[in-house]
Amino acid sequence: MNKFSYANPASFAEAGALLAEKRFALPVLKAGGLDVLDHMKEGLMEPDLLINIRTLRSGKNALELVPAAGNAAEHVRIEATATLMELAKSPVIQKRAPVISLACGSAATPQVRNVASAAGNLLQRPRCWYYRNEQFDCLKKGGATCFAAEGENKYHAIFGDGPCHIVHPSNLAVALAVLNGRVTVWNAGKERMVSLDKLYHMPSMGVKSEHTLEAGDIITAIAADASPMSGFYAIKEKQSFDWPLVMAAAALELDGDTIKSARICAGAVAPVPWMLPKVSAALAGVKVTDEAALKNACAAAAEGAKPMTDNGYKVKLLSVAVRRAVLKAAGKLMEDHA
């Protein structure tokens, strides 16, 4: 690991100034720092300055419920440096946006959730073993080949046409996608709002990065519309400290047991959080108590999938994860083995 300087700025403005200092070739922000440290240990990143923003807050509270006003719906506002555990355990989140609580509570282990930040979870890099292994000069690192295309691709994408076949690793991003999620971005004293669907891009738009943030950009806060009828479900090989094989988030509007409208997003199946509008349309008018109709509607989740040699199982698992997320959202799935 290379030598580096370490800074503890007192504000996001100070952090931004450090990012802009010409004497540092590769300044890097860290909050929890888990993914940054992994990259440094794996030889994938050699920052000459680490900027610790873990304790920085742009507001008074780590999270708060903001009432509806004007054209703005009731929403939750989350500090970028809030930990996943804070989101998982928050009574406000559990009541008004349970999909966020479930998604964060499903991530990694309690030790990791106590350290990992919300923004860090959104911006973590792919877990692809070819990318993570410094011995593979893969496409994402500037090479000419995505080794997953013809190599071991058990955990890779079934949606998207490449050229890189990563899956997006964030639980929180999938949850935010069904809640009209957006982030507040600070740069040089100015703030702008970026919707979640504009925060990420497909590999065809730039293979070396996964997001649209520019140099000097710092995410300071996250917002998501309240949705009491929302749920999340992940299917893993093992329950603790494992990455989902597939995951799904659902936000519903119900009339009794009948679904009036739905927003559905899948994760661990594409390079970005993968919205499923056909499933949302198919669910409209379906009773959550009608098992056959619900399964039929959720089967649309696999439309357009293009599995590779080793990950065809994801096609079958995806509709299961979507159905269970819908049942979670409707309060009909009390156990995780239905």
C-alpha positions in Angstrom: 0.0 0.0 0.0 1.3 3.4 -0.9 2.0 6.3 1.5 -0.8 8.9 1.7 -1.8 12.0 3.6 -5.0 12.1 5.7 -7.3 15.0 6.3 -10.3 15.6 8.6 -12.2 18.6 7.1 -14.7 20.4 9.3 -17.2 20.9 6.4 -18.1 19.8 3.0 -16.7 23.1 1.7 -13.3 22.2 3.2 -13.5 18.7 1.7 -14.2 20.2 -1.7 -11.3 22.5 -1.3 -9.0 19.6 -0.6 -10.3 17.7 -3.6 -9.4 20.7 -5.7 -5.8 21.1 -4.4 -3.3 20.8 -7.2 -0.6 19.3 -5.1 -2.6 16.0 -4.8 -2.7 13.8 -7.8 -5.5 11.5 -6.5 -7.4 12.8 -3.5 -10.2 10.4 -2.4 -13.2 10.9 -0.1 -14.0 8.3 2.5 -16.8 8.0 5.1 -17.0 4.4 6.3 -14.1 3.7 3.9 -14.7 0.0 3.5 -14.6 -0.1 -0.3 -11.8 2.5 -0.4 -9.7 0.3 1.8 -10.4 -2.8 -0.2 -9.3 -1.0 -3.4 -6.1 0.1 -1.7 -5.3 -3.4 -0.4 -6.0 -4.9 -3.8 -3.8 -2.5 -5.6 -6.6 -0.9 -7.6 -6.3 2.5 -6.1 -3.3 4.5 -4.8 -4.6 7.8 -3.4 -2.1 10.4 -2.1 -4.8 12.0 0.1 -7.7 10.4 2.0 -10.3 13.0 3.0 -12.4 11.7 6.0 -16.0 13.0 5.7 -17.5 10.4 8.1 -18.6 12.9 10.7 -19.8 15.6 8.3 -23.5 16.4 8.2 -25.3 19.0 6.1 -28.3 19.1 8.4 -29.1 18.7 12.1 -30.3 15.1 11.9 -29.0 12.0 10.3 -32.5 11.5 8.9 -35.9 13.2 9.1 -39.4 13.0 7.7 -40.3 16.1 5.6 -44.0 16.8 5.3 -45.7 17.3 1.9 -45.6 20.9 0.8 -46.7 22.4 -2.5 -45.8 20.0 -5.3 -43.4 18.0 -3.1 -44.6 14.7 -1.6 -43.9 13.6 1.9 -40.4 12.3 1.9 -37.5 11.2 4.0 -34.2 13.1 4.0 -31.1 11.1 4.8 -27.6 12.5 5.5 -25.1 11.0 3.1 -22.9 9.9 6.0 -25.7 8.2 7.9 -24.8 4.6 8.4 -26.8 1.6 7.0 -27.5 0.6 10.6 -29.1 4.0 11.3 -31.4 3.5 8.3 -32.2 -0.1 9.1 -33.1 0.7 12.8 -34.8 4.1 12.3 -38.5 4.0 13.4 -39.3 6.7 10.9 -37.8 4.8 8.0 -39.4 1.5 9.2 -42.8 3.2 9.2 -42.7 5.6 6.3 -40.2 3.9 3.9 -39.8 0.3 5.0 -38.1 -0.7 1.8 -35.1 1.3 2.8 -34.9 -0.2 6.2 -35.2 -3.8 4.8 -32.6 -3.1 2.1 -30.1 -1.7 4.5 -30.8 -4.3 7.1 -30.1 -7.0 4.5 -26.6 -5.6 3.6 -23.5 -7.4 4.7 -23.1 -7.9 8.5 -23.9 -5.8 11.6 -20.3 -4.8 11.9 -20.3 -3.5 8.3 -23.7 -1.8 8.6 -22.5 0.1 11.7 -19.7 1.6 9.6 -20.8 1.8 6.0 -22.4 5.0 4.9 -25.5 5.6 2.8 -23.6 7.5 0.0 -20.8 5.0 0.2 -23.3 2.2 -0.4 -24.7 4.0 -3.5 -21.2 4.6 -4.9 -19.4 1.4 -4.1 -17.6 -0.2 -7.0 -18.6 -3.5 -8.7 -17.7 -6.8 -7.0 -16.7 -8.5 -10.3 -13.8 -10.8 -9.4 -12.0 -9.9 -12.7 -12.2 -6.2 -11.8 -11.2 -6.8 -8.2 -8.1 -9.0 -9.2 -5.2 -6.7 -10.1 -3.8 -9.5 -12.3 -6.7 -9.1 -14.8 -6.4 -6.1 -17.1 -10.1 -6.1 -17.7 -12.2 -3.7 -19.7 -13.2 -1.6 -16.7 -9.6 -1.0 -15.8 -8.7 0.1 -19.4 -8.0 -3.3 -20.9 -9.5 -4.7 -24.1 -11.5 -7.6 -22.7 -14.5 -8.3 -20.3 -13.3 -11.7 -19.1 -16.7 -12.5 -17.7 -18.2 -12.7 -21.2 -16.5 -16.0 -21.8 -15.2 -16.8 -18.3 -16.8 -17.4 -14.9 -20.0 -15.3 -14.9 -22.2 -16.9 -12.2 -22.8 -13.6 -10.5 -22.8 -11.3 -13.5 -25.6 -9.5 -15.4 -28.5 -11.0 -17.3 -29.7 -7.6 -18.5 -27.8 -5.0 -20.6 -25.7 -5.7 -23.7 -22.3 -5.0 -22.2 -19.6 -4.4 -23.2 -18.9 -4.8 -19.4 -21.2 -7.3 -17.6 -21.0 -6.1 -14.0 -24.0 -6.0 -11.7 -24.7 -2.9 -9.6 -23.8 -3.9 -5.9 -26.0 -1.4 -4.0 -29.0 -2.6 -1.9 -29.9 1.0 -1.1 -30.0 2.1 -4.7 -32.6 -0.6 -5.5 -34.8 0.6 -2.7 -34.4 4.3 -3.6 -35.3 3.5 -7.2 -38.9 2.7 -6.3 -39.2 5.8 -4.1 -38.3 8.5 -6.7 -34.9 8.6 -5.0 -32.6 11.6 -5.6 -29.3 12.9 -4.2 -28.1 16.4 -3.3 -24.7 17.0 -4.9 -22.3 19.8 -3.7 -19.6 21.2 -5.8 -17.7 24.5 -5.4 -20.4 26.0 -3.2 -23.3 25.1 -5.4 -25.9 22.4 -4.9 -27.9 20.5 -7.5 -30.4 17.6 -7.3 -29.7 14.5 -9.2 -32.4 11.8 -9.6 -31.3 8.2 -9.1 -32.1 7.3 -12.7 -29.6 10.0 -13.8 -27.0 9.1 -11.2 -25.9 5.9 -12.9 -25.1 5.0 -16.5 -24.7 1.8 -18.5 -21.3 0.6 -19.5 -21.9 1.6 -23.1 -21.8 5.2 -21.8 -18.4 4.8 -20.2 -17.0 1.6 -19.0 -14.5 2.9 -16.4 -17.2 4.4 -14.1 -20.7 3.6 -13.0 -22.0 7.0 -12.1 -22.4 10.5 -13.7 -20.8 12.5 -10.9 -18.1 15.0 -12.0 -14.7 15.9 -10.4 -15.3 17.7 -7.1 -18.9 16.4 -6.7 -19.8 15.4 -3.1 -23.1 13.7 -2.3 -24.3 15.4 0.9 -27.9 14.1 1.3 -30.4 11.7 -0.1 -34.1 12.0 -0.4 -36.9 9.5 -1.1 -40.7 9.7 -1.3 -42.5 8.1 1.6 -44.2 4.8 0.8 -45.5 2.8 3.8 -46.5 0.0 1.5 -43.0 -0.9 0.3 -40.8 -3.9 0.6 -37.4 -5.5 -0.3 -36.3 -9.1 -0.8 -32.9 -10.5 -1.5 -32.0 -14.1 -2.4 -28.5 -15.1 -1.3 -26.4 -18.2 -1.1 -26.0 -17.6 2.6 -27.7 -15.0 4.7 -24.8 -13.3 6.4 -22.1 -11.3 4.7 -23.0 -12.3 1.3 -23.9 -10.5 -1.9 -27.4 -11.1 -3.3 -27.8 -13.3 -6.3 -30.9 -11.3 -7.1 -32.9 -8.7 -5.2 -36.1 -6.7 -5.7 -37.8 -3.7 -4.3 -41.5 -2.8 -4.5 -43.6 0.2 -3.7 -47.4 -0.3 -3.9 -50.6 1.7 -3.8 -53.3 -0.7 -2.6 -57.1 -0.6 -2.5 -57.8 -3.3 0.1 -56.0 -6.3 -1.3 -56.0 -5.0 -4.9 -52.9 -3.4 -6.3 -53.8 0.0 -7.8 -50.2 0.8 -8.9 -46.7 -0.5 -8.4 -43.1 0.5 -8.9 -40.7 -2.5 -9.1 -36.9 -2.5 -9.4 -34.5 -5.4 -9.6 -30.9 -5.6 -8.4 -27.8 -7.8 -8.9 -29.0 -8.5 -12.4 -27.8 -5.5 -14.4 -25.1 -2.8 -14.3 -27.6 -0.3 -12.9 -30.7 -0.7 -10.7 -33.1 -2.3 -13.2 -36.6 -0.9 -13.3 -39.3 -3.4 -14.3 -42.1 -1.4 -15.9 -43.8 -4.4 -17.5 -44.1 -6.0 -14.0 -45.5 -2.8 -12.6 -48.1 -2.7 -15.4 -49.0 -6.4 -15.0 -49.5 -6.0 -11.3 -52.2 -3.3 -11.6 -55.5 -4.8 -10.7 -54.0 -7.9 -9.2 -55.1 -9.0 -5.7 -52.1 -9.8 -3.5 -54.1 -12.7 -2.1 -54.5 -14.2 -5.6 -51.3 -16.4 -5.7 -51.7 -17.5 -9.3 -52.3 -14.0 -10.7 -49.5 -12.6 -8.6 -47.0 -15.2 -9.9 -48.2 -14.6 -13.5 -47.6 -10.9 -13.2 -44.2 -11.3 -11.6 -43.1 -13.7 -14.3 -42.8 -10.7 -16.6 -39.6 -9.8 -14.6 -37.5 -12.1 -16.7 -38.6 -10.6 -20.1 -35.6 -9.5 -22.1 -33.1 -11.3 -19.9 -30.0 -12.6 -21.7 -28.2 -14.9 -19.4 -24.7 -16.1 -20.0 -23.2 -19.5 -19.6 -23.3 -19.7 -15.7 -26.1 -17.4 -14.6 -29.3 -18.6 -16.1 -30.5 -19.5 -12.7 -31.0 -15.7 -12.1 -33.9 -15.7 -14.6 -35.9 -18.1 -12.4 -34.9 -16.5 -9.1 -35.8 -13.0 -10.2 -39.6 -13.5 -10.4 -39.5 -15.1 -7.0 -37.6 -12.2 -5.5 -40.1 -9.7 -7.1 -43.1 -11.6 -5.8 -41.7 -11.8 -2.3 -40.9 -8.1 -2.4 -44.5 -7.3 -3.4 -45.8 -9.5 -0.6 -43.5 -7.8 1.9 -44.8 -4.4 0.7 -48.4 -5.5 1.1 -47.7 -6.9 4.6 -48.4 -10.5 3.5 -45.0 -12.0 3.9 -44.0 -12.3 7.5 -41.3 -14.9 7.1 -38.5 -15.0 4.5 -39.2 -18.5 3.3 -42.7 -18.1 1.7 
